[in-house]
Amino acid sequence: MSGWRWEGPGDELTELGDTFDGLVGRLEDSFQAQRQFVANASHELCTPLARQWALGQVALADPDATVDSLRRAHERILVAGRQQERLIEALLTLTRGNAGIDVREPFDPARLTHEVIDARWGEAKYRNITLHPSISPAMAAGHRNLAERLGTNLVDNALRHNAPLGRIDVATGTVDGHATLVVTNTGPVVPPPAVDRLFQPFQRLGATREARVEGLGLGLSIVQAIANAHDATISTWARREGGLSITVTFPVMSSRPQPAADRPEQAVAPVR
């Protein structure tokens, strides 16, 4: 049915046909995106499994295997298993984000961001990257654990895709009643047309080998899913000197927690 279009006079029936045609097109796009996601996820899950199998086979086939060589092979197998575990956990988080939030509870993005930064001082120092927090009060409503994952993924992404002696600025605050979280980092130059791709699953634009080993290509897609679940908007700019600046803006918090069914529909601004 792809490419089919209702033809007829410019009346209500034609308008209905055009609406139906648009719906079919959107459904086709959605199904294609789901098929591509399943194919990518299957490929990513098979990679650590294949590595585990190969490591085990090589170790068992070695007629001169020693305790030390078997220990090293087993350690590599455990590393592949941890990679698989991280991928499954990320896929589950992505699914929860896409499923939405049934009940929204107040949470403090400033406090969550403090916790995220405190947990990453050591890694930033190891990578020779300077963290510059600027945390001001902010309140939002939603799912606290998912919101924490959003902030964690933004900071982790800024750490992994940075430059030697780089910098990360993390700020929270309130603008016109909206809680905001802004993460800006130095790093490689990102072509502006490629920014949208970074929020698609399994996209690693120009990633180094080290970044490919560390990252799963799901970090920013999880950020997007969690933002959508909170009716939050994401604005992303590719910095001319390199790196990104990502702003997450939460809706004005209601006076009481609202179930998802009671919330009015809100448009989510596309990632720029």
Secondary structure, DSSP 4 states (H G I P E B T S, - for coil): -TT------SSHHHHHHHHHHHHHHHHHHHHHHHHHHHHHHHHHHHHHHHHHHHHHHHHHH-TT--HHHHHHHHHHHHHHHHHHHHHHHHHHHHHHHHH--SB-EEE-HHHHHHHHHHTTHHHHHHTT-EEEEEE----EEE-HHHHHHHHHHHHHHHHHT--TT-EEEEEEEEETTEEEEEEEE--S---GGGTGGGGSTT--TT--HHHHHH--S-HHHHHHHHHHHTT-EEEEEE-TTSSEEEEEEPPPPPSS--BGGGSPP-PPPPP-
